[in-house]
């Protein structure tokens, strides 16, 4: 009868354990990068919504980045032809919104701009 010796079985288990550690390590590092990419896309969504609202004639009463974002979460109504439309950022939980806001800054003209280096503090 032939089979695995104790040494062969230990070697097989050790190789399997090393392979599992490599896979877990590889997927663990992908999670943080995926979150960062998602946060950047959410920030661009906020900027796009802001620009569409401004182009449709909406005016913002806020002077800071965080207040402007809060207005977009609640929804803003433009005047003129699009007065029946509400521009709103929805579908983001508070944590995702806070992470996305790190990539937003308020430009000199009062527009939201994308900050690729995430130098802004979170909301």
Phi and psi restraints in degrees (range 20) as a CNS / XPLOR table:
assign (resid 1 and name C) (resid 2 and name N)
       (resid 2 and name CA) (resid 2 and name C) 1.0 -115.9 20.0 2
assign (resid 2 and name N) (resid 2 and name CA)
       (resid 2 and name C) (resid 3 and name N) 1.0 150.1 20.0 2
assign (resid 2 and name C) (resid 3 and name N)
       (resid 3 and name CA) (resid 3 and name C) 1.0 -167.2 20.0 2
assign (resid 3 and name N) (resid 3 and name CA)
       (resid 3 and name C) (resid 4 and name N) 1.0 -169.4 20.0 2
assign (resid 3 and name C) (resid 4 and name N)
       (resid 4 and name CA) (resid 4 and name C) 1.0 -75.1 20.0 2
assign (resid 4 and name N) (resid 4 and name CA)
       (resid 4 and name C) (resid 5 and name N) 1.0 136.9 20.0 2
assign (resid 4 and name C) (resid 5 and name N)
       (resid 5 and name CA) (resid 5 and name C) 1.0 -83.7 20.0 2
assign (resid 5 and name N) (resid 5 and name CA)
       (resid 5 and name C) (resid 6 and name N) 1.0 169.4 20.0 2
assign (resid 5 and name C) (resid 6 and name N)
       (resid 6 and name CA) (resid 6 and name C) 1.0 -60.2 20.0 2
assign (resid 6 and name N) (resid 6 and name CA)
       (resid 6 and name C) (resid 7 and name N) 1.0 -41.6 20.0 2
assign (resid 6 and name C) (resid 7 and name N)
       (resid 7 and name CA) (resid 7 and name C) 1.0 -63.0 20.0 2
assign (resid 7 and name N) (resid 7 and name CA)
       (resid 7 and name C) (resid 8 and name N) 1.0 -44.9 20.0 2
assign (resid 7 and name C) (resid 8 and name N)
       (resid 8 and name CA) (resid 8 and name C) 1.0 -64.9 20.0 2
assign (resid 8 and name N) (resid 8 and name CA)
       (resid 8 and name C) (resid 9 and name N) 1.0 -39.2 20.0 2
assign (resid 8 and name C) (resid 9 and name N)
       (resid 9 and name CA) (resid 9 and name C) 1.0 -66.1 20.0 2
assign (resid 9 and name N) (resid 9 and name CA)
       (resid 9 and name C) (resid 10 and name N) 1.0 -42.3 20.0 2
assign (resid 9 and name C) (resid 10 and name N)
       (resid 10 and name CA) (resid 10 and name C) 1.0 -64.0 20.0 2
assign (resid 10 and name N) (resid 10 and name CA)
       (resid 10 and name C) (resid 11 and name N) 1.0 -40.1 20.0 2
assign (resid 10 and name C) (resid 11 and name N)
       (resid 11 and name CA) (resid 11 and name C) 1.0 -64.5 20.0 2
assign (resid 11 and name N) (resid 11 and name CA)
       (resid 11 and name C) (resid 12 and name N) 1.0 -41.8 20.0 2
assign (resid 11 and name C) (resid 12 and name N)
       (resid 12 and name CA) (resid 12 and name C) 1.0 -63.3 20.0 2
assign (resid 12 and name N) (resid 12 and name CA)
       (resid 12 and name C) (resid 13 and name N) 1.0 -44.1 20.0 2
assign (resid 12 and name C) (resid 13 and name N)
       (resid 13 and name CA) (resid 13 and name C) 1.0 -64.6 20.0 2
assign (resid 13 and name N) (resid 13 and name CA)
       (resid 13 and name C) (resid 14 and name N) 1.0 -38.7 20.0 2
assign (resid 13 and name C) (resid 14 and name N)
       (resid 14 and name CA) (resid 14 and name C) 1.0 -65.8 20.0 2
assign (resid 14 and name N) (resid 14 and name CA)
       (resid 14 and name C) (resid 15 and name N) 1.0 -42.3 20.0 2
assign (resid 14 and name C) (resid 15 and name N)
       (resid 15 and name CA) (resid 15 and name C) 1.0 -65.0 20.0 2
assign (resid 15 and name N) (resid 15 and name CA)
       (resid 15 and name C) (resid 16 and name N) 1.0 -41.6 20.0 2
assign (resid 15 and name C) (resid 16 and name N)
       (resid 16 and name CA) (resid 16 and name C) 1.0 -63.4 20.0 2
assign (resid 16 and name N) (resid 16 and name CA)
       (resid 16 and name C) (resid 17 and name N) 1.0 -40.4 20.0 2
assign (resid 16 and name C) (resid 17 and name N)
       (resid 17 and name CA) (resid 17 and name C) 1.0 -64.6 20.0 2
assign (resid 17 and name N) (resid 17 and name CA)
       (resid 17 and name C) (resid 18 and name N) 1.0 -40.2 20.0 2
assign (resid 17 and name C) (resid 18 and name N)
       (resid 18 and name CA) (resid 18 and name C) 1.0 -64.3 20.0 2
assign (resid 18 and name N) (resid 18 and name CA)
       (resid 18 and name C) (resid 19 and name N) 1.0 -41.0 20.0 2
assign (resid 18 and name C) (resid 19 and name N)
       (resid 19 and name CA) (resid 19 and name C) 1.0 -65.2 20.0 2
assign (resid 19 and name N) (resid 19 and name CA)
       (resid 19 and name C) (resid 20 and name N) 1.0 -39.8 20.0 2
assign (resid 19 and name C) (resid 20 and name N)
       (resid 20 and name CA) (resid 20 and name C) 1.0 -64.6 20.0 2
assign (resid 20 and name N) (resid 20 and name CA)
       (resid 20 and name C) (resid 21 and name N) 1.0 -41.6 20.0 2
assign (resid 20 and name C) (resid 21 and name N)
       (resid 21 and name CA) (resid 21 and name C) 1.0 -62.8 20.0 2
assign (resid 21 and name N) (resid 21 and name CA)
       (resid 21 and name C) (resid 22 and name N) 1.0 -40.5 20.0 2
assign (resid 21 and name C) (resid 22 and name N)
       (resid 22 and name CA) (resid 22 and name C) 1.0 -65.1 20.0 2
assign (resid 22 and name N) (resid 22 and name CA)
       (resid 22 and name C) (resid 23 and name N) 1.0 -42.2 20.0 2
assign (resid 22 and name C) (resid 23 and name N)
       (resid 23 and name CA) (resid 23 and name C) 1.0 -66.3 20.0 2
assign (resid 23 and name N) (resid 23 and name CA)
       (resid 23 and name C) (resid 24 and name N) 1.0 -44.7 20.0 2
assign (resid 23 and name C) (resid 24 and name N)
       (resid 24 and name CA) (resid 24 and name C) 1.0 -62.5 20.0 2
assign (resid 24 and name N) (resid 24 and name CA)
       (resid 24 and name C) (resid 25 and name N) 1.0 -41.6 20.0 2
assign (resid 24 and name C) (resid 25 and name N)
       (resid 25 and name CA) (resid 25 and name C) 1.0 -64.0 20.0 2
assign (resid 25 and name N) (resid 25 and name CA)
       (resid 25 and name C) (resid 26 and name N) 1.0 -42.4 20.0 2
assign (resid 25 and name C) (resid 26 and name N)
       (resid 26 and name CA) (resid 26 and name C) 1.0 -64.6 20.0 2
assign (resid 26 and name N) (resid 26 and name CA)
       (resid 26 and name C) (resid 27 and name N) 1.0 -45.6 20.0 2
assign (resid 26 and name C) (resid 27 and name N)
       (resid 27 and name CA) (resid 27 and name C) 1.0 -73.3 20.0 2
assign (resid 27 and name N) (resid 27 and name CA)
       (resid 27 and name C) (resid 28 and name N) 1.0 -28.0 20.0 2
assign (resid 27 and name C) (resid 28 and name N)
       (resid 28 and name CA) (resid 28 and name C) 1.0 -65.2 20.0 2
assign (resid 28 and name N) (resid 28 and name CA)
       (resid 28 and name C) (resid 29 and name N) 1.0 -38.4 20.0 2
assign (resid 28 and name C) (resid 29 and name N)
       (resid 29 and name CA) (resid 29 and name C) 1.0 -75.4 20.0 2
assign (resid 29 and name N) (resid 29 and name CA)
       (resid 29 and name C) (resid 30 and name N) 1.0 -25.0 20.0 2
assign (resid 29 and name C) (resid 30 and name N)
       (resid 30 and name CA) (resid 30 and name C) 1.0 -71.5 20.0 2
assign (resid 30 and name N) (resid 30 and name CA)
       (resid 30 and name C) (resid 31 and name N) 1.0 -28.9 20.0 2
assign (resid 30 and name C) (resid 31 and name N)
       (resid 31 and name CA) (resid 31 and name C) 1.0 -62.2 20.0 2
assign (resid 31 and name N) (resid 31 and name CA)
       (resid 31 and name C) (resid 32 and name N) 1.0 -43.6 20.0 2
assign (resid 31 and name C) (resid 32 and name N)
       (resid 32 and name CA) (resid 32 and name C) 1.0 -70.0 20.0 2
assign (resid 32 and name N) (resid 32 and name CA)
       (resid 32 and name C) (resid 33 and name N) 1.0 -35.4 20.0 2
assign (resid 32 and name C) (resid 33 and name N)
       (resid 33 and name CA) (resid 33 and name C) 1.0 -69.4 20.0 2
assign (resid 33 and name N) (resid 33 and name CA)
       (resid 33 and name C) (resid 34 and name N) 1.0 -39.1 20.0 2
assign (resid 33 and name C) (resid 34 and name N)
       (resid 34 and name CA) (resid 34 and name C) 1.0 -63.4 20.0 2
assign (resid 34 and name N) (resid 34 and name CA)
       (resid 34 and name C) (resid 35 and name N) 1.0 -39.0 20.0 2
assign (resid 34 and name C) (resid 35 and name N)
       (resid 35 and name CA) (resid 35 and name C) 1.0 -64.4 20.0 2
assign (resid 35 and name N) (resid 35 and name CA)
       (resid 35 and name C) (resid 36 and name N) 1.0 -42.2 20.0 2
assign (resid 35 and name C) (resid 36 and name N)
       (resid 36 and name CA) (resid 36 and name C) 1.0 -63.2 20.0 2
assign (resid 36 and name N) (resid 36 and name CA)
       (resid 36 and name C) (resid 37 and name N) 1.0 -42.6 20.0 2
assign (resid 36 and name C) (resid 37 and name N)
       (resid 37 and name CA) (resid 37 and name C) 1.0 -64.2 20.0 2
assign (resid 37 and name N) (resid 37 and name CA)
       (resid 37 and name C) (resid 38 and name N) 1.0 -42.6 20.0 2
assign (resid 37 and name C) (resid 38 and name N)
       (resid 38 and name CA) (resid 38 and name C) 1.0 -62.1 20.0 2
assign (resid 38 and name N) (resid 38 and name CA)
       (resid 38 and name C) (resid 39 and name N) 1.0 -41.0 20.0 2
assign (resid 38 and name C) (resid 39 and name N)
       (resid 39 and name CA) (resid 39 and name C) 1.0 -63.7 20.0 2
assign (resid 39 and name N) (resid 39 and name CA)
       (resid 39 and name C) (resid 40 and name N) 1.0 -40.3 20.0 2
assign (resid 39 and name C) (resid 40 and name N)
       (resid 40 and name CA) (resid 40 and name C) 1.0 -65.7 20.0 2
assign (resid 40 and name N) (resid 40 and name CA)
       (resid 40 and name C) (resid 41 and name N) 1.0 -40.7 20.0 2
assign (resid 40 and name C) (resid 41 and name N)
       (resid 41 and name CA) (resid 41 and name C) 1.0 -66.1 20.0 2
assign (resid 41 and name N) (resid 41 and name CA)
       (resid 41 and name C) (resid 42 and name N) 1.0 -39.2 20.0 2
assign (resid 41 and name C) (resid 42 and name N)
       (resid 42 and name CA) (resid 42 and name C) 1.0 -63.6 20.0 2
assign (resid 42 and name N) (resid 42 and name CA)
       (resid 42 and name C) (resid 43 and name N) 1.0 -38.4 20.0 2
assign (resid 42 and name C) (resid 43 and name N)
       (resid 43 and name CA) (resid 43 and name C) 1.0 -63.9 20.0 2
assign (resid 43 and name N) (resid 43 and name CA)
       (resid 43 and name C) (resid 44 and name N) 1.0 -40.6 20.0 2
assign (resid 43 and name C) (resid 44 and name N)
       (resid 44 and name CA) (resid 44 and name C) 1.0 -67.2 20.0 2
assign (resid 44 and name N) (resid 44 and name CA)
       (resid 44 and name C) (resid 45 and name N) 1.0 -32.9 20.0 2
assign (resid 44 and name C) (resid 45 and name N)
       (resid 45 and name CA) (resid 45 and name C) 1.0 -64.6 20.0 2
assign (resid 45 and name N) (resid 45 and name CA)
       (resid 45 and name C) (resid 46 and name N) 1.0 -42.0 20.0 2
assign (resid 45 and name C) (resid 46 and name N)
       (resid 46 and name CA) (resid 46 and name C) 1.0 -63.1 20.0 2
assign (resid 46 and name N) (resid 46 and name CA)
       (resid 46 and name C) (resid 47 and name N) 1.0 -43.5 20.0 2
assign (resid 46 and name C) (resid 47 and name N)
       (resid 47 and name CA) (resid 47 and name C) 1.0 -63.5 20.0 2
assign (resid 47 and name N) (resid 47 and name CA)
       (resid 47 and name C) (resid 48 and name N) 1.0 -43.3 20.0 2
assign (resid 47 and name C) (resid 48 and name N)
       (resid 48 and name CA) (resid 48 and name C) 1.0 -62.8 20.0 2
assign (resid 48 and name N) (resid 48 and name CA)
       (resid 48 and name C) (resid 49 and name N) 1.0 -41.5 20.0 2
assign (resid 48 and name C) (resid 49 and name N)
       (resid 49 and name CA) (resid 49 and name C) 1.0 -64.4 20.0 2
assign (resid 49 and name N) (resid 49 and name CA)
       (resid 49 and name C) (resid 50 and name N) 1.0 -41.9 20.0 2
assign (resid 49 and name C) (resid 50 and name N)
       (resid 50 and name CA) (resid 50 and name C) 1.0 -61.2 20.0 2
assign (resid 50 and name N) (resid 50 and name CA)
       (resid 50 and name C) (resid 51 and name N) 1.0 -47.4 20.0 2
assign (resid 50 and name C) (resid 51 and name N)
       (resid 51 and name CA) (resid 51 and name C) 1.0 -65.1 20.0 2
assign (resid 51 and name N) (resid 51 and name CA)
       (resid 51 and name C) (resid 52 and name N) 1.0 -39.9 20.0 2
assign (resid 51 and name C) (resid 52 and name N)
       (resid 52 and name CA) (resid 52 and name C) 1.0 -63.3 20.0 2
assign (resid 52 and name N) (resid 52 and name CA)
       (resid 52 and name C) (resid 53 and name N) 1.0 -41.6 20.0 2
assign (resid 52 and name C) (resid 53 and name N)
       (resid 53 and name CA) (resid 53 and name C) 1.0 -64.2 20.0 2
assign (resid 53 and name N) (resid 53 and name CA)
       (resid 53 and name C) (resid 54 and name N) 1.0 -42.7 20.0 2
assign (resid 53 and name C) (resid 54 and name N)
       (resid 54 and name CA) (resid 54 and name C) 1.0 -65.7 20.0 2
assign (resid 54 and name N) (resid 54 and name CA)
       (resid 54 and name C) (resid 55 and name N) 1.0 -42.3 20.0 2
assign (resid 54 and name C) (resid 55 and name N)
       (resid 55 and name CA) (resid 55 and name C) 1.0 -65.8 20.0 2
assign (resid 55 and name N) (resid 55 and name CA)
       (resid 55 and name C) (resid 56 and name N) 1.0 -28.5 20.0 2
assign (resid 55 and name C) (resid 56 and name N)
       (resid 56 and name CA) (resid 56 and name C) 1.0 -81.6 20.0 2
assign (resid 56 and name N) (resid 56 and name CA)
       (resid 56 and name C) (resid 57 and name N) 1.0 -8.4 20.0 2
assign (resid 56 and name C) (resid 57 and name N)
       (resid 57 and name CA) (resid 57 and name C) 1.0 107.9 20.0 2
assign (resid 57 and name N) (resid 57 and name CA)
       (resid 57 and name C) (resid 58 and name N) 1.0 10.4 20.0 2
assign (resid 57 and name C) (resid 58 and name N)
       (resid 58 and name CA) (resid 58 and name C) 1.0 -75.6 20.0 2
assign (resid 58 and name N) (resid 58 and name CA)
       (resid 58 and name C) (resid 59 and name N) 1.0 145.2 20.0 2
assign (resid 58 and name C) (resid 59 and name N)
       (resid 59 and name CA) (resid 59 and name C) 1.0 -118.0 20.0 2
assign (resid 59 and name N) (resid 59 and name CA)
       (resid 59 and name C) (resid 60 and name N) 1.0 143.4 20.0 2
assign (resid 59 and name C) (resid 60 and name N)
       (resid 60 and name CA) (resid 60 and name C) 1.0 -106.3 20.0 2
assign (resid 60 and name N) (resid 60 and name CA)
       (resid 60 and name C) (resid 61 and name N) 1.0 133.9 20.0 2
assign (resid 60 and name C) (resid 61 and name N)
       (resid 61 and name CA) (resid 61 and name C) 1.0 -89.6 20.0 2
assign (resid 61 and name N) (resid 61 and name CA)
       (resid 61 and name C) (resid 62 and name N) 1.0 -6.6 20.0 2
assign (resid 61 and name C) (resid 62 and name N)
       (resid 62 and name CA) (resid 62 and name C) 1.0 -90.5 20.0 2
assign (resid 62 and name N) (resid 62 and name CA)
       (resid 62 and name C) (resid 63 and name N) 1.0 156.4 20.0 2
assign (resid 62 and name C) (resid 63 and name N)
       (resid 63 and name CA) (resid 63 and name C) 1.0 -115.4 20.0 2
assign (resid 63 and name N) (resid 63 and name CA)
       (resid 63 and name C) (resid 64 and name N) 1.0 -6.8 20.0 2
assign (resid 63 and name C) (resid 64 and name N)
       (resid 64 and name CA) (resid 64 and name C) 1.0 -117.1 20.0 2
assign (resid 64 and name N) (resid 64 and name CA)
       (resid 64 and name C) (resid 65 and name N) 1.0 161.7 20.0 2
assign (resid 64 and name C) (resid 65 and name N)
       (resid 65 and name CA) (resid 65 and name C) 1.0 -60.2 20.0 2
assign (resid 65 and name N) (resid 65 and name CA)
       (resid 65 and name C) (resid 66 and name N) 1.0 -49.7 20.0 2
assign (resid 65 and name C) (resid 66 and name N)
       (resid 66 and name CA) (resid 66 and name C) 1.0 -64.2 20.0 2
assign (resid 66 and name N) (resid 66 and name CA)
       (resid 66 and name C) (resid 67 and name N) 1.0 -39.7 20.0 2
assign (resid 66 and name C) (resid 67 and name N)
       (resid 67 and name CA) (resid 67 and name C) 1.0 -66.6 20.0 2
assign (resid 67 and name N) (resid 67 and name CA)
       (resid 67 and name C) (resid 68 and name N) 1.0 -38.2 20.0 2
assign (resid 67 and name C) (resid 68 and name N)
       (resid 68 and name CA) (resid 68 and name C) 1.0 -65.0 20.0 2
assign (resid 68 and name N) (resid 68 and name CA)
       (resid 68 and name C) (resid 69 and name N) 1.0 -39.7 20.0 2
assign (resid 68 and name C) (resid 69 and name N)
       (resid 69 and name CA) (resid 69 and name C) 1.0 -67.0 20.0 2
assign (resid 69 and name N) (resid 69 and name CA)
       (resid 69 and name C) (resid 70 and name N) 1.0 -39.5 20.0 2
assign (resid 69 and name C) (resid 70 and name N)
       (resid 70 and name CA) (resid 70 and name C) 1.0 -61.8 20.0 2
assign (resid 70 and name N) (resid 70 and name CA)
       (resid 70 and name C) (resid 71 and name N) 1.0 -38.4 20.0 2
assign (resid 70 and name C) (resid 71 and name N)
       (resid 71 and name CA) (resid 71 and name C) 1.0 -62.3 20.0 2
assign (resid 71 and name N) (resid 71 and name CA)
       (resid 71 and name C) (resid 72 and name N) 1.0 -40.1 20.0 2
assign (resid 71 and name C) (resid 72 and name N)
       (resid 72 and name CA) (resid 72 and name C) 1.0 -67.8 20.0 2
assign (resid 72 and name N) (resid 72 and name CA)
       (resid 72 and name C) (resid 73 and name N) 1.0 -31.7 20.0 2
assign (resid 72 and name C) (resid 73 and name N)
       (resid 73 and name CA) (resid 73 and name C) 1.0 -69.7 20.0 2
assign (resid 73 and name N) (resid 73 and name CA)
       (resid 73 and name C) (resid 74 and name N) 1.0 -41.7 20.0 2
assign (resid 73 and name C) (resid 74 and name N)
       (resid 74 and name CA) (resid 74 and name C) 1.0 -73.5 20.0 2
assign (resid 74 and name N) (resid 74 and name CA)
       (resid 74 and name C) (resid 75 and name N) 1.0 -30.2 20.0 2
assign (resid 74 and name C) (resid 75 and name N)
       (resid 75 and name CA) (resid 75 and name C) 1.0 107.0 20.0 2
assign (resid 75 and name N) (resid 75 and name CA)
       (resid 75 and name C) (resid 76 and name N) 1.0 135.1 20.0 2
assign (resid 75 and name C) (resid 76 and name N)
       (resid 76 and name CA) (resid 76 and name C) 1.0 -119.8 20.0 2
assign (resid 76 and name N) (resid 76 and name CA)
       (resid 76 and name C) (resid 77 and name N) 1.0 145.4 20.0 2
assign (resid 76 and name C) (resid 77 and name N)
       (resid 77 and name CA) (resid 77 and name C) 1.0 -110.2 20.0 2
assign (resid 77 and name N) (resid 77 and name CA)
       (resid 77 and name C) (resid 78 and name N) 1.0 128.9 20.0 2
assign (resid 77 and name C) (resid 78 and name N)
       (resid 78 and name CA) (resid 78 and name C) 1.0 -82.2 20.0 2
assign (resid 78 and name N) (resid 78 and name CA)
       (resid 78 and name C) (resid 79 and name N) 1.0 172.6 20.0 2
assign (resid 78 and name C) (resid 79 and name N)
       (resid 79 and name CA) (resid 79 and name C) 1.0 -105.7 20.0 2
assign (resid 79 and name N) (resid 79 and name CA)
       (resid 79 and name C) (resid 80 and name N) 1.0 170.9 20.0 2
assign (resid 79 and name C) (resid 80 and name N)
       (resid 80 and name CA) (resid 80 and name C) 1.0 84.3 20.0 2
assign (resid 80 and name N) (resid 80 and name CA)
       (resid 80 and name C) (resid 81 and name N) 1.0 -143.2 20.0 2
assign (resid 80 and name C) (resid 81 and name N)
       (resid 81 and name CA) (resid 81 and name C) 1.0 -61.0 20.0 2
assign (resid 81 and name N) (resid 81 and name CA)
       (resid 81 and name C) (resid 82 and name N) 1.0 -34.5 20.0 2
assign (resid 81 and name C) (resid 82 and name N)
       (resid 82 and name CA) (resid 82 and name C) 1.0 -95.9 20.0 2
assign (resid 82 and name N) (resid 82 and name CA)
       (resid 82 and name C) (resid 83 and name N) 1.0 21.3 20.0 2
assign (resid 82 and name C) (resid 83 and name N)
       (resid 83 and name CA) (resid 83 and name C) 1.0 -63.6 20.0 2
assign (resid 83 and name N) (resid 83 and name CA)
       (resid 83 and name C) (resid 84 and name N) 1.0 -20.1 20.0 2
assign (resid 83 and name C) (resid 84 and name N)
       (resid 84 and name CA) (resid 84 and name C) 1.0 -86.8 20.0 2
assign (resid 84 and name N) (resid 84 and name CA)
       (resid 84 and name C) (resid 85 and name N) 1.0 -4.0 20.0 2
assign (resid 84 and name C) (resid 85 and name N)
       (resid 85 and name CA) (resid 85 and name C) 1.0 -97.5 20.0 2
assign (resid 85 and name N) (resid 85 and name CA)
       (resid 85 and name C) (resid 86 and name N) 1.0 143.7 20.0 2
assign (resid 85 and name C) (resid 86 and name N)
       (resid 86 and name CA) (resid 86 and name C) 1.0 -114.4 20.0 2
assign (resid 86 and name N) (resid 86 and name CA)
       (resid 86 and name C) (resid 87 and name N) 1.0 126.7 20.0 2
assign (resid 86 and name C) (resid 87 and name N)
       (resid 87 and name CA) (resid 87 and name C) 1.0 -97.8 20.0 2
assign (resid 87 and name N) (resid 87 and name CA)
       (resid 87 and name C) (resid 88 and name N) 1.0 119.7 20.0 2
assign (resid 87 and name C) (resid 88 and name N)
       (resid 88 and name CA) (resid 88 and name C) 1.0 -146.3 20.0 2
assign (resid 88 and name N) (resid 88 and name CA)
       (resid 88 and name C) (resid 89 and name N) 1.0 141.9 20.0 2
assign (resid 88 and name C) (resid 89 and name N)
       (resid 89 and name CA) (resid 89 and name C) 1.0 -94.4 20.0 2
assign (resid 89 and name N) (resid 89 and name CA)
       (resid 89 and name C) (resid 90 and name N) 1.0 119.9 20.0 2
assign (resid 89 and name C) (resid 90 and name N)
       (resid 90 and name CA) (resid 90 and name C) 1.0 -134.6 20.0 2
assign (resid 90 and name N) (resid 90 and name CA)
       (resid 90 and name C) (resid 91 and name N) 1.0 167.1 20.0 2
assign (resid 90 and name C) (resid 91 and name N)
       (resid 91 and name CA) (resid 91 and name C) 1.0 88.1 20.0 2
assign (resid 91 and name N) (resid 91 and name CA)
       (resid 91 and name C) (resid 92 and name N) 1.0 3.8 20.0 2
assign (resid 91 and name C) (resid 92 and name N)
       (resid 92 and name CA) (resid 92 and name C) 1.0 -107.2 20.0 2
assign (resid 92 and name N) (resid 92 and name CA)
       (resid 92 and name C) (resid 93 and name N) 1.0 127.1 20.0 2
assign (resid 92 and name C) (resid 93 and name N)
       (resid 93 and name CA) (resid 93 and name C) 1.0 -74.2 20.0 2
assign (resid 93 and name N) (resid 93 and name CA)
       (resid 93 and name C) (resid 94 and name N) 1.0 162.6 20.0 2
assign (resid 93 and name C) (resid 94 and name N)
       (resid 94 and name CA) (resid 94 and name C) 1.0 -56.4 20.0 2
assign (resid 94 and name N) (resid 94 and name CA)
       (resid 94 and name C) (resid 95 and name N) 1.0 -36.5 20.0 2
assign (resid 94 and name C) (resid 95 and name N)
       (resid 95 and name CA) (resid 95 and name C) 1.0 -68.1 20.0 2
assign (resid 95 and name N) (resid 95 and name CA)
       (resid 95 and name C) (resid 96 and name N) 1.0 -44.4 20.0 2
assign (resid 95 and name C) (resid 96 and name N)
       (resid 96 and name CA) (resid 96 and name C) 1.0 -65.2 20.0 2
assign (resid 96 and name N) (resid 96 and name CA)
       (resid 96 and name C) (resid 97 and name N) 1.0 -38.3 20.0 2
assign (resid 96 and name C) (resid 97 and name N)
       (resid 97 and name CA) (resid 97 and name C) 1.0 -63.7 20.0 2
assign (resid 97 and name N) (resid 97 and name CA)
       (resid 97 and name C) (resid 98 and name N) 1.0 -43.5 20.0 2
assign (resid 97 and name C) (resid 98 and name N)
       (resid 98 and name CA) (resid 98 and name C) 1.0 -63.1 20.0 2
assign (resid 98 and name N) (resid 98 and name CA)
       (resid 98 and name C) (resid 99 and name N) 1.0 -41.4 20.0 2
assign (resid 98 and name C) (resid 99 and name N)
       (resid 99 and name CA) (resid 99 and name C) 1.0 -67.5 20.0 2
assign (resid 99 and name N) (resid 99 and name CA)
       (resid 99 and name C) (resid 100 and name N) 1.0 -37.8 20.0 2
assign (resid 99 and name C) (resid 100 and name N)
       (resid 100 and name CA) (resid 100 and name C) 1.0 -68.5 20.0 2
assign (resid 100 and name N) (resid 100 and name CA)
       (resid 100 and name C) (resid 101 and name N) 1.0 -33.7 20.0 2
assign (resid 100 and name C) (resid 101 and name N)
       (resid 101 and name CA) (resid 101 and name C) 1.0 -65.9 20.0 2
assign (resid 101 and name N) (resid 101 and name CA)
       (resid 101 and name C) (resid 102 and name N) 1.0 -19.7 20.0 2
assign (resid 101 and name C) (resid 102 and name N)
       (resid 102 and name CA) (resid 102 and name C) 1.0 -62.1 20.0 2
assign (resid 102 and name N) (resid 102 and name CA)
       (resid 102 and name C) (resid 103 and name N) 1.0 -26.0 20.0 2
assign (resid 102 and name C) (resid 103 and name N)
       (resid 103 and name CA) (resid 103 and name C) 1.0 -92.8 20.0 2
assign (resid 103 and name N) (resid 103 and name CA)
       (resid 103 and name C) (resid 104 and name N) 1.0 8.4 20.0 2
assign (resid 103 and name C) (resid 104 and name N)
       (resid 104 and name CA) (resid 104 and name C) 1.0 -113.4 20.0 2
assign (resid 104 and name N) (resid 104 and name CA)
       (resid 104 and name C) (resid 105 and name N) 1.0 141.4 20.0 2
assign (resid 104 and name C) (resid 105 and name N)
       (resid 105 and name CA) (resid 105 and name C) 1.0 -139.2 20.0 2
assign (resid 105 and name N) (resid 105 and name CA)
       (resid 105 and name C) (resid 106 and name N) 1.0 155.5 20.0 2
assign (resid 105 and name C) (resid 106 and name N)
       (resid 106 and name CA) (resid 106 and name C) 1.0 -94.2 20.0 2
assign (resid 106 and name N) (resid 106 and name CA)
       (resid 106 and name C) (resid 107 and name N) 1.0 119.1 20.0 2
assign (resid 106 and name C) (resid 107 and name N)
       (resid 107 and name CA) (resid 107 and name C) 1.0 -78.7 20.0 2
assign (resid 107 and name N) (resid 107 and name CA)
       (resid 107 and name C) (resid 108 and name N) 1.0 170.8 20.0 2
assign (resid 107 and name C) (resid 108 and name N)
       (resid 108 and name CA) (resid 108 and name C) 1.0 -58.6 20.0 2
assign (resid 108 and name N) (resid 108 and name CA)
       (resid 108 and name C) (resid 109 and name N) 1.0 -33.4 20.0 2
assign (resid 108 and name C) (resid 109 and name N)
       (resid 109 and name CA) (resid 109 and name C) 1.0 -83.9 20.0 2
assign (resid 109 and name N) (resid 109 and name CA)
       (resid 109 and name C) (resid 110 and name N) 1.0 5.4 20.0 2
assign (resid 109 and name C) (resid 110 and name N)
       (resid 110 and name CA) (resid 110 and name C) 1.0 87.1 20.0 2
assign (resid 110 and name N) (resid 110 and name CA)
       (resid 110 and name C) (resid 111 and name N) 1.0 12.6 20.0 2
assign (resid 110 and name C) (resid 111 and name N)
       (resid 111 and name CA) (resid 111 and name C) 1.0 -97.9 20.0 2
assign (resid 111 and name N) (resid 111 and name CA)
       (resid 111 and name C) (resid 112 and name N) 1.0 148.0 20.0 2
assign (resid 111 and name C) (resid 112 and name N)
       (resid 112 and name CA) (resid 112 and name C) 1.0 -77.6 20.0 2
assign (resid 112 and name N) (resid 112 and name CA)
       (resid 112 and name C) (resid 113 and name N) 1.0 133.4 20.0 2
assign (resid 112 and name C) (resid 113 and name N)
       (resid 113 and name CA) (resid 113 and name C) 1.0 -124.7 20.0 2
assign (resid 113 and name N) (resid 113 and name CA)
       (resid 113 and name C) (resid 114 and name N) 1.0 156.6 20.0 2
assign (resid 113 and name C) (resid 114 and name N)
       (resid 114 and name CA) (resid 114 and name C) 1.0 -85.9 20.0 2
assign (resid 114 and name N) (resid 114 and name CA)
       (resid 114 and name C) (resid 115 and name N) 1.0 130.2 20.0 2
assign (resid 114 and name C) (resid 115 and name N)
       (resid 115 and name CA) (resid 115 and name C) 1.0 -111.1 20.0 2
assign (resid 115 and name N) (resid 115 and name CA)
       (resid 115 and name C) (resid 116 and name N) 1.0 98.6 20.0 2
assign (resid 115 and name C) (resid 116 and name N)
       (resid 116 and name CA) (resid 116 and name C) 1.0 -66.5 20.0 2
assign (resid 116 and name N) (resid 116 and name CA)
       (resid 116 and name C) (resid 117 and name N) 1.0 -16.6 20.0 2
assign (resid 116 and name C) (resid 117 and name N)
       (resid 117 and name CA) (resid 117 and name C) 1.0 -95.7 20.0 2
assign (resid 117 and name N) (resid 117 and name CA)
       (resid 117 and name C) (resid 118 and name N) 1.0 -0.9 20.0 2
assign (resid 117 and name C) (resid 118 and name N)
       (resid 118 and name CA) (resid 118 and name C) 1.0 52.9 20.0 2
assign (resid 118 and name N) (resid 118 and name CA)
       (resid 118 and name C) (resid 119 and name N) 1.0 50.1 20.0 2
assign (resid 118 and name C) (resid 119 and name N)
       (resid 119 and name CA) (resid 119 and name C) 1.0 -85.2 20.0 2
assign (resid 119 and name N) (resid 119 and name CA)
       (resid 119 and name C) (resid 120 and name N) 1.0 -8.9 20.0 2
assign (resid 119 and name C) (resid 120 and name N)
       (resid 120 and name CA) (resid 120 and name C) 1.0 -82.8 20.0 2
assign (resid 120 and name N) (resid 120 and name CA)
       (resid 120 and name C) (resid 121 and name N) 1.0 148.8 20.0 2
assign (resid 120 and name C) (resid 121 and name N)
       (resid 121 and name CA) (resid 121 and name C) 1.0 -73.5 20.0 2
assign (resid 121 and name N) (resid 121 and name CA)
       (resid 121 and name C) (resid 122 and name N) 1.0 157.6 20.0 2
assign (resid 121 and name C) (resid 122 and name N)
       (resid 122 and name CA) (resid 122 and name C) 1.0 -71.5 20.0 2
assign (resid 122 and name N) (resid 122 and name CA)
       (resid 122 and name C) (resid 123 and name N) 1.0 164.5 20.0 2
